[in-house]
């Protein structure tokens, strides 16, 4: 775990900040990301280019935000529907803005927190969750301080190490 990590809650403005910083053009190294896989869209115009450097820099924050989504608290189910991303572990909508959720999903795909969305056999839009992303708590949750010290700091394994 990074020593400088200061947890950020699942938040529209923080997602916008990371996403805008991560956007890059084709002239720079980039990760080509499509939130909706080819089984969902015929016109593949949803490609965004995100900076690997920025994704690595914010990797722990991205995982921490995904860990606050209710579906990530259900460790038994490896899948999440598109609409499940709107619901926090506190069982309430943390956003209703589709643009924000698409940005979060793009960041998550670039970070390997989730995979591109596809269509399930029964017609539901789903993604597979990365099992290494641990459930996280909102910093304002009364249980947060103890949980952060006794669970998060011991269980979180960074995907990227500084200097790699």
Secondary structure as the mmCIF struct_conf table of DSSP 4:
data_model
#
loop_
_struct_conf.conf_type_id
_struct_conf.id
_struct_conf.beg_label_comp_id
_struct_conf.beg_label_asym_id
_struct_conf.beg_label_seq_id
_struct_conf.end_label_comp_id
_struct_conf.end_label_asym_id
_struct_conf.end_label_seq_id
TURN_TY1_P TURN_TY1_P1 UNK A 3 UNK A 4
BEND BEND1 UNK A 10 UNK A 10
HELX_RH_AL_P HELX_RH_AL_P1 UNK A 12 UNK A 22
STRN STRN1 UNK A 23 UNK A 23
TURN_TY1_P TURN_TY1_P2 UNK A 26 UNK A 27
BEND BEND2 UNK A 28 UNK A 28
STRN STRN2 UNK A 31 UNK A 33
BEND BEND3 UNK A 35 UNK A 35
STRN STRN3 UNK A 36 UNK A 36
TURN_TY1_P TURN_TY1_P3 UNK A 38 UNK A 40
BEND BEND4 UNK A 42 UNK A 43
STRN STRN4 UNK A 48 UNK A 50
HELX_RH_AL_P HELX_RH_AL_P2 UNK A 52 UNK A 57
TURN_TY1_P TURN_TY1_P4 UNK A 58 UNK A 58
HELX_RH_AL_P HELX_RH_AL_P3 UNK A 59 UNK A 66
TURN_TY1_P TURN_TY1_P5 UNK A 67 UNK A 68
STRN STRN5 UNK A 69 UNK A 69
HELX_RH_AL_P HELX_RH_AL_P4 UNK A 70 UNK A 73
TURN_TY1_P TURN_TY1_P6 UNK A 75 UNK A 76
STRN STRN6 UNK A 79 UNK A 81
TURN_TY1_P TURN_TY1_P7 UNK A 82 UNK A 82
HELX_RH_3T_P HELX_RH_3T_P1 UNK A 83 UNK A 86
STRN STRN7 UNK A 87 UNK A 88
TURN_TY1_P TURN_TY1_P8 UNK A 89 UNK A 90
BEND BEND5 UNK A 91 UNK A 92
STRN STRN8 UNK A 93 UNK A 93
BEND BEND6 UNK A 94 UNK A 94
HELX_RH_AL_P HELX_RH_AL_P5 UNK A 98 UNK A 110
TURN_TY1_P TURN_TY1_P9 UNK A 111 UNK A 112
BEND BEND7 UNK A 113 UNK A 113
STRN STRN9 UNK A 114 UNK A 114
STRN STRN10 UNK A 117 UNK A 117
STRN STRN11 UNK A 118 UNK A 119
TURN_TY1_P TURN_TY1_P10 UNK A 121 UNK A 122
BEND BEND8 UNK A 123 UNK A 123
STRN STRN12 UNK A 125 UNK A 128
STRN STRN13 UNK A 129 UNK A 129
HELX_LH_PP_P HELX_LH_PP_P1 UNK A 130 UNK A 130
TURN_TY1_P TURN_TY1_P11 UNK A 131 UNK A 132
HELX_LH_PP_P HELX_LH_PP_P2 UNK A 133 UNK A 135
TURN_TY1_P TURN_TY1_P12 UNK A 139 UNK A 140
BEND BEND9 UNK A 141 UNK A 141
TURN_TY1_P TURN_TY1_P13 UNK A 142 UNK A 143
HELX_RH_AL_P HELX_RH_AL_P6 UNK A 144 UNK A 147
HELX_RH_PI_P HELX_RH_PI_P1 UNK A 148 UNK A 152
HELX_RH_AL_P HELX_RH_AL_P7 UNK A 153 UNK A 155
BEND BEND10 UNK A 159 UNK A 160
TURN_TY1_P TURN_TY1_P14 UNK A 162 UNK A 163
#
